[in-house]
């Protein structure tokens, strides 16, 4: 009976998806604009990190607003880890924007 009562009232079984693009800024940790941060993105990152965490090792998860942004971040990390070599191997069938990002990052280092 208690379980049935619980599901007959209106409340979120899963958190709602935040569809807004701008937020009221109420402090340092608040969401301001949807590209860098949204409540939905923060919850999703927390869930993914919890799923990936094992054996007392806490994982982190980061979501990006586009595939190109994710590729930029991944290439940047690889470039930082391999500063001495300065080589990057990319496949031929590749989105042109990723090739441009890689070329510009290689030129910067």
C-alpha positions as CSV (number, residue, x, y, z in Angstrom):
1,X,0.0,0.0,0.0
2,X,2.8,2.4,0.8
3,X,4.5,1.8,-2.6
4,X,1.2,2.3,-4.4
5,X,0.6,5.6,-2.5
6,X,4.1,6.7,-3.5
7,X,3.5,6.3,-7.2
8,X,0.0,7.8,-7.3
9,X,1.3,11.3,-6.4
10,X,3.0,13.7,-8.8
11,X,6.8,13.7,-8.3
12,X,9.8,13.1,-10.4
13,X,10.8,9.5,-10.8
14,X,13.7,10.8,-12.9
15,X,14.9,14.4,-12.8
16,X,13.4,16.6,-15.5
17,X,15.4,17.7,-18.5
18,X,16.3,21.4,-18.4
19,X,15.4,22.8,-21.8
20,X,16.4,26.4,-21.0
21,X,19.5,28.2,-22.5
22,X,19.9,31.0,-19.9
23,X,19.7,31.0,-16.2
24,X,19.4,33.5,-13.3
25,X,22.9,33.8,-11.9
26,X,22.7,33.4,-8.2
27,X,26.3,32.7,-7.2
28,X,29.7,31.4,-8.2
29,X,28.6,27.8,-8.8
30,X,25.3,28.7,-10.6
31,X,24.5,27.8,-14.2
32,X,24.7,30.9,-16.5
33,X,24.4,29.7,-20.0
34,X,23.7,26.2,-21.4
35,X,26.9,25.5,-23.4
36,X,29.2,25.2,-20.4
37,X,26.8,23.9,-17.9
38,X,23.1,22.9,-17.3
39,X,21.4,21.0,-14.4
40,X,20.7,18.1,-16.9
41,X,24.4,17.9,-18.0
42,X,25.7,18.0,-14.4
43,X,23.3,15.2,-13.3
44,X,24.2,13.1,-16.4
45,X,28.0,13.6,-15.7
46,X,27.5,12.5,-12.1
47,X,25.6,9.4,-13.1
48,X,28.1,8.4,-15.8
49,X,31.0,9.0,-13.3
50,X,29.2,6.8,-10.7
51,X,28.7,4.0,-13.3
52,X,32.4,4.1,-14.3
53,X,33.7,4.2,-10.7
54,X,35.0,0.9,-9.3
55,X,37.1,-0.5,-6.5
56,X,37.2,2.7,-4.5
57,X,38.5,4.7,-7.5
58,X,36.2,7.6,-8.3
59,X,35.9,8.3,-12.0
60,X,35.0,11.6,-13.7
61,X,32.8,12.2,-16.7
62,X,32.6,15.3,-18.9
63,X,29.9,15.9,-21.5
64,X,30.4,18.2,-24.5
65,X,27.9,20.2,-26.5
66,X,29.3,18.8,-29.8
67,X,31.5,16.1,-31.2
68,X,34.0,18.6,-32.4
69,X,34.3,20.0,-28.8
70,X,34.9,16.5,-27.5
71,X,37.5,15.9,-30.2
72,X,39.3,19.2,-29.4
73,X,39.5,18.2,-25.7
74,X,40.7,14.7,-26.4
75,X,43.4,16.0,-28.9
76,X,44.5,18.7,-26.5
77,X,45.0,16.1,-23.7
78,X,47.0,13.8,-26.1
79,X,49.1,16.8,-27.2
80,X,49.9,17.7,-23.5
81,X,50.8,14.1,-22.7
82,X,53.1,13.7,-25.8
83,X,54.8,17.1,-26.0
84,X,58.1,15.6,-27.0
85,X,56.8,13.6,-29.9
86,X,54.4,16.1,-31.4
87,X,52.8,13.5,-33.7
88,X,49.2,12.6,-34.1
89,X,47.8,9.8,-36.1
90,X,44.3,10.3,-37.6
91,X,42.3,8.0,-39.8
92,X,41.4,9.0,-43.4
93,X,37.6,9.0,-43.2
94,X,37.5,11.8,-40.6
95,X,35.3,14.9,-40.1
96,X,37.1,17.8,-41.7
97,X,36.7,20.0,-38.6
98,X,38.6,17.6,-36.5
99,X,41.5,17.6,-39.0
100,X,41.5,21.4,-38.8
101,X,41.5,21.4,-35.0
102,X,44.4,18.9,-34.9
103,X,46.4,21.0,-37.4
104,X,45.9,24.2,-35.4
105,X,46.9,22.4,-32.1
106,X,50.0,20.9,-33.7
107,X,51.0,24.4,-35.0
108,X,50.6,25.9,-31.6
109,X,53.0,23.4,-29.9
